[in-house]
Amino acid sequence: MDQASNFVYWLFNTRMGVVALVLGGVVLFVIIAFILERRTRQVYKNHEKTEDDWDLFDDDDEED
């Protein structure tokens, strides 16, 4: 039980522990985003772009 309390102390009360906690969270969310993106692409794999679709990085400026 002493090792568990030492680990929790290291994780939350030292600089390296907090960095490990933050980096672990970033890696976890990157993995989750990757899995959800793959599932979304599998569901909508035949989606053709129409005029009603919008793009976050709207590179198709028709005003020029």
DOPA-762741 format. One record per atom (N, C-alpha, C): residue number from 1; atom name; x, y, z. Coordinates in nm, 3 decimals, always signed. Example, Ala and Ser with C-alpha at 12.3 -4.5 7.8 and 13.67 -1.06 7.14 Angstrom:
! residues 2
+-----+------+---------+---------+---------+
| seq | atom |       x |       y |       z |
+-----+------+---------+---------+---------+
|   1 |    N |  +1.319 |  -0.569 |  +0.780 |
|   1 |   CA |  +1.230 |  -0.450 |  +0.780 |
|   1 |    C |  +1.320 |  -0.330 |  +0.780 |
|   2 |    N |  +1.285 |  -0.225 |  +0.708 |
|   2 |   CA |  +1.367 |  -0.106 |  +0.714 |
|   2 |    C |  +1.290 |  +0.003 |  +0.787 |
+-----+------+---------+---------+---------+
//
This chain:
! residues 64
+-----+------+---------+---------+---------+
| seq | atom |       x |       y |       z |
+-----+------+---------+---------+---------+
|   1 |    N |  +0.083 |  -0.119 |  +0.000 |
|   1 |   CA |  +0.000 |  +0.000 |  +0.000 |
|   1 |    C |  +0.087 |  +0.125 |  +0.000 |
|   2 |    N |  +0.205 |  +0.113 |  +0.056 |
|   2 |   CA |  +0.297 |  +0.226 |  +0.063 |
|   2 |    C |  +0.344 |  +0.266 |  -0.077 |
|   3 |    N |  +0.363 |  +0.167 |  -0.165 |
|   3 |   CA |  +0.406 |  +0.198 |  -0.302 |
|   3 |    C |  +0.298 |  +0.274 |  -0.377 |
|   4 |    N |  +0.172 |  +0.240 |  -0.356 |
|   4 |   CA |  +0.063 |  +0.310 |  -0.422 |
|   4 |    C |  +0.056 |  +0.455 |  -0.375 |
|   5 |    N |  +0.072 |  +0.478 |  -0.247 |
|   5 |   CA |  +0.068 |  +0.616 |  -0.198 |
|   5 |    C |  +0.191 |  +0.695 |  -0.247 |
|   6 |    N |  +0.306 |  +0.628 |  -0.258 |
|   6 |   CA |  +0.424 |  +0.695 |  -0.313 |
|   6 |    C |  +0.403 |  +0.732 |  -0.460 |
|   7 |    N |  +0.339 |  +0.642 |  -0.535 |
|   7 |   CA |  +0.311 |  +0.671 |  -0.676 |
|   7 |    C |  +0.215 |  +0.788 |  -0.690 |
|   8 |    N |  +0.110 |  +0.789 |  -0.611 |
|   8 |   CA |  +0.013 |  +0.899 |  -0.617 |
|   8 |    C |  +0.079 |  +1.030 |  -0.576 |
|   9 |    N |  +0.165 |  +1.027 |  -0.475 |
|   9 |   CA |  +0.239 |  +1.146 |  -0.434 |
|   9 |    C |  +0.328 |  +1.194 |  -0.548 |
|  10 |    N |  +0.400 |  +1.101 |  -0.612 |
|  10 |   CA |  +0.488 |  +1.139 |  -0.724 |
|  10 |    C |  +0.406 |  +1.195 |  -0.840 |
|  11 |    N |  +0.292 |  +1.134 |  -0.869 |
|  11 |   CA |  +0.211 |  +1.173 |  -0.985 |
|  11 |    C |  +0.154 |  +1.314 |  -0.969 |
|  12 |    N |  +0.109 |  +1.351 |  -0.851 |
|  12 |   CA |  +0.040 |  +1.478 |  -0.832 |
|  12 |    C |  +0.124 |  +1.585 |  -0.764 |
|  13 |    N |  +0.236 |  +1.550 |  -0.702 |
|  13 |   CA |  +0.310 |  +1.649 |  -0.625 |
|  13 |    C |  +0.451 |  +1.676 |  -0.675 |
|  14 |    N |  +0.491 |  +1.614 |  -0.784 |
|  14 |   CA |  +0.622 |  +1.645 |  -0.841 |
|  14 |    C |  +0.603 |  +1.696 |  -0.983 |
|  15 |    N |  +0.699 |  +1.772 |  -1.029 |
|  15 |   CA |  +0.691 |  +1.830 |  -1.163 |
|  15 |    C |  +0.689 |  +1.721 |  -1.269 |
|  16 |    N |  +0.776 |  +1.622 |  -1.257 |
|  16 |   CA |  +0.779 |  +1.513 |  -1.356 |
|  16 |    C |  +0.651 |  +1.430 |  -1.354 |
|  17 |    N |  +0.592 |  +1.413 |  -1.238 |
|  17 |   CA |  +0.467 |  +1.339 |  -1.229 |
|  17 |    C |  +0.353 |  +1.411 |  -1.299 |
|  18 |    N |  +0.347 |  +1.542 |  -1.282 |
|  18 |   CA |  +0.242 |  +1.621 |  -1.348 |
|  18 |    C |  +0.265 |  +1.621 |  -1.499 |
|  19 |    N |  +0.389 |  +1.631 |  -1.543 |
|  19 |   CA |  +0.420 |  +1.625 |  -1.686 |
|  19 |    C |  +0.379 |  +1.490 |  -1.743 |
|  20 |    N |  +0.407 |  +1.383 |  -1.671 |
|  20 |   CA |  +0.366 |  +1.249 |  -1.714 |
|  20 |    C |  +0.214 |  +1.238 |  -1.720 |
|  21 |    N |  +0.145 |  +1.297 |  -1.626 |
|  21 |   CA |  -0.001 |  +1.294 |  -1.624 |
|  21 |    C |  -0.058 |  +1.370 |  -1.744 |
|  22 |    N |  -0.004 |  +1.487 |  -1.773 |
|  22 |   CA |  -0.052 |  +1.567 |  -1.887 |
|  22 |    C |  -0.021 |  +1.497 |  -2.019 |
|  23 |    N |  +0.102 |  +1.449 |  -2.035 |
|  23 |   CA |  +0.136 |  +1.380 |  -2.159 |
|  23 |    C |  +0.056 |  +1.252 |  -2.177 |
|  24 |    N |  +0.031 |  +1.182 |  -2.069 |
|  24 |   CA |  -0.054 |  +1.062 |  -2.077 |
|  24 |    C |  -0.195 |  +1.097 |  -2.122 |
|  25 |    N |  -0.248 |  +1.208 |  -2.072 |
|  25 |   CA |  -0.381 |  +1.253 |  -2.116 |
|  25 |    C |  -0.384 |  +1.291 |  -2.262 |
|  26 |    N |  -0.279 |  +1.359 |  -2.308 |
|  26 |   CA |  -0.272 |  +1.398 |  -2.450 |
|  26 |    C |  -0.267 |  +1.273 |  -2.538 |
|  27 |    N |  -0.184 |  +1.177 |  -2.501 |
|  27 |   CA |  -0.173 |  +1.053 |  -2.579 |
|  27 |    C |  -0.307 |  +0.979 |  -2.580 |
|  28 |    N |  -0.372 |  +0.973 |  -2.466 |
|  28 |   CA |  -0.502 |  +0.906 |  -2.457 |
|  28 |    C |  -0.604 |  +0.970 |  -2.551 |
|  29 |    N |  -0.612 |  +1.103 |  -2.551 |
|  29 |   CA |  -0.709 |  +1.171 |  -2.636 |
|  29 |    C |  -0.672 |  +1.163 |  -2.784 |
|  30 |    N |  -0.545 |  +1.156 |  -2.817 |
|  30 |   CA |  -0.505 |  +1.137 |  -2.957 |
|  30 |    C |  -0.548 |  +0.999 |  -3.005 |
|  31 |    N |  -0.531 |  +0.899 |  -2.922 |
|  31 |   CA |  -0.574 |  +0.764 |  -2.959 |
|  31 |    C |  -0.726 |  +0.758 |  -2.976 |
|  32 |    N |  -0.800 |  +0.821 |  -2.885 |
|  32 |   CA |  -0.946 |  +0.823 |  -2.895 |
|  32 |    C |  -0.990 |  +0.895 |  -3.022 |
|  33 |    N |  -0.928 |  +1.009 |  -3.053 |
|  33 |   CA |  -0.963 |  +1.085 |  -3.174 |
|  33 |    C |  -0.933 |  +1.004 |  -3.299 |
|  34 |    N |  -0.821 |  +0.933 |  -3.301 |
|  34 |   CA |  -0.785 |  +0.851 |  -3.416 |
|  34 |    C |  -0.887 |  +0.740 |  -3.439 |
|  35 |    N |  -0.926 |  +0.673 |  -3.331 |
|  35 |   CA |  -1.024 |  +0.564 |  -3.344 |
|  35 |    C |  -1.159 |  +0.618 |  -3.391 |
|  36 |    N |  -1.205 |  +0.729 |  -3.334 |
|  36 |   CA |  -1.334 |  +0.784 |  -3.375 |
|  36 |    C |  -1.330 |  +0.835 |  -3.519 |
|  37 |    N |  -1.218 |  +0.891 |  -3.562 |
|  37 |   CA |  -1.206 |  +0.937 |  -3.700 |
|  37 |    C |  -1.212 |  +0.819 |  -3.797 |
|  38 |    N |  -1.147 |  +0.709 |  -3.764 |
|  38 |   CA |  -1.151 |  +0.591 |  -3.851 |
|  38 |    C |  -1.293 |  +0.536 |  -3.860 |
|  39 |    N |  -1.364 |  +0.532 |  -3.747 |
|  39 |   CA |  -1.501 |  +0.482 |  -3.750 |
|  39 |    C |  -1.591 |  +0.573 |  -3.834 |
|  40 |    N |  -1.571 |  +0.703 |  -3.822 |
|  40 |   CA |  -1.651 |  +0.798 |  -3.900 |
|  40 |    C |  -1.624 |  +0.782 |  -4.048 |
|  41 |    N |  -1.498 |  +0.764 |  -4.086 |
|  41 |   CA |  -1.466 |  +0.745 |  -4.228 |
|  41 |    C |  -1.523 |  +0.614 |  -4.281 |
|  42 |    N |  -1.532 |  +0.512 |  -4.198 |
|  42 |   CA |  -1.591 |  +0.386 |  -4.243 |
|  42 |    C |  -1.741 |  +0.402 |  -4.266 |
|  43 |    N |  -1.806 |  +0.481 |  -4.185 |
|  43 |   CA |  -1.951 |  +0.500 |  -4.200 |
|  43 |    C |  -1.982 |  +0.585 |  -4.323 |
|  44 |    N |  -1.904 |  +0.692 |  -4.345 |
|  44 |   CA |  -1.931 |  +0.787 |  -4.453 |
|  44 |    C |  -1.826 |  +0.778 |  -4.563 |
|  45 |    N |  -1.785 |  +0.657 |  -4.602 |
|  45 |   CA |  -1.676 |  +0.641 |  -4.698 |
|  45 |    C |  -1.714 |  +0.684 |  -4.839 |
|  46 |    N |  -1.841 |  +0.682 |  -4.876 |
|  46 |   CA |  -1.882 |  +0.717 |  -5.012 |
|  46 |    C |  -1.943 |  +0.857 |  -5.020 |
|  47 |    N |  -1.913 |  +0.940 |  -4.924 |
|  47 |   CA |  -1.973 |  +1.073 |  -4.920 |
|  47 |    C |  -1.908 |  +1.163 |  -5.024 |
|  48 |    N |  -1.986 |  +1.209 |  -5.120 |
|  48 |   CA |  -1.938 |  +1.302 |  -5.223 |
|  48 |    C |  -1.963 |  +1.445 |  -5.174 |
|  49 |    N |  -1.871 |  +1.535 |  -5.201 |
|  49 |   CA |  -1.886 |  +1.673 |  -5.159 |
|  49 |    C |  -1.989 |  +1.744 |  -5.247 |
|  50 |    N |  -2.083 |  +1.813 |  -5.182 |
|  50 |   CA |  -2.186 |  +1.887 |  -5.254 |
|  50 |    C |  -2.172 |  +2.035 |  -5.222 |
|  51 |    N |  -2.258 |  +2.116 |  -5.282 |
|  51 |   CA |  -2.253 |  +2.260 |  -5.257 |
|  51 |    C |  -2.294 |  +2.296 |  -5.115 |
|  52 |    N |  -2.375 |  +2.211 |  -5.051 |
|  52 |   CA |  -2.419 |  +2.237 |  -4.914 |
|  52 |    C |  -2.313 |  +2.205 |  -4.809 |
|  53 |    N |  -2.210 |  +2.127 |  -4.846 |
|  53 |   CA |  -2.103 |  +2.095 |  -4.752 |
|  53 |    C |  -2.015 |  +2.217 |  -4.730 |
|  54 |    N |  -1.968 |  +2.231 |  -4.608 |
|  54 |   CA |  -1.879 |  +2.342 |  -4.577 |
|  54 |    C |  -1.745 |  +2.286 |  -4.531 |
|  55 |    N |  -1.643 |  +2.368 |  -4.548 |
|  55 |   CA |  -1.508 |  +2.326 |  -4.513 |
|  55 |    C |  -1.454 |  +2.424 |  -4.410 |
|  56 |    N |  -1.393 |  +2.372 |  -4.306 |
|  56 |   CA |  -1.338 |  +2.456 |  -4.201 |
|  56 |    C |  -1.229 |  +2.547 |  -4.256 |
|  57 |    N |  -1.148 |  +2.496 |  -4.348 |
|  57 |   CA |  -1.041 |  +2.573 |  -4.409 |
|  57 |    C |  -1.080 |  +2.607 |  -4.552 |
|  58 |    N |  -1.184 |  +2.681 |  -4.570 |
|  58 |   CA |  -1.245 |  +2.709 |  -4.700 |
|  58 |    C |  -1.141 |  +2.763 |  -4.797 |
|  59 |    N |  -1.079 |  +2.671 |  -4.873 |
|  59 |   CA |  -0.978 |  +2.710 |  -4.971 |
|  59 |    C |  -1.037 |  +2.741 |  -5.108 |
|  60 |    N |  -1.163 |  +2.706 |  -5.128 |
|  60 |   CA |  -1.226 |  +2.724 |  -5.257 |
|  60 |    C |  -1.295 |  +2.859 |  -5.264 |
|  61 |    N |  -1.217 |  +2.965 |  -5.270 |
|  61 |   CA |  -1.274 |  +3.099 |  -5.279 |
|  61 |    C |  -1.322 |  +3.124 |  -5.422 |
|  62 |    N |  -1.452 |  +3.140 |  -5.437 |
|  62 |   CA |  -1.510 |  +3.165 |  -5.567 |
|  62 |    C |  -1.524 |  +3.315 |  -5.594 |
|  63 |    N |  -1.484 |  +3.397 |  -5.497 |
|  63 |   CA |  -1.498 |  +3.541 |  -5.511 |
|  63 |    C |  -1.390 |  +3.602 |  -5.598 |
|  64 |    N |  -1.279 |  +3.531 |  -5.621 |
|  64 |   CA |  -1.168 |  +3.587 |  -5.698 |
|  64 |    C |  -1.199 |  +3.599 |  -5.843 |
+-----+------+---------+---------+---------+
//
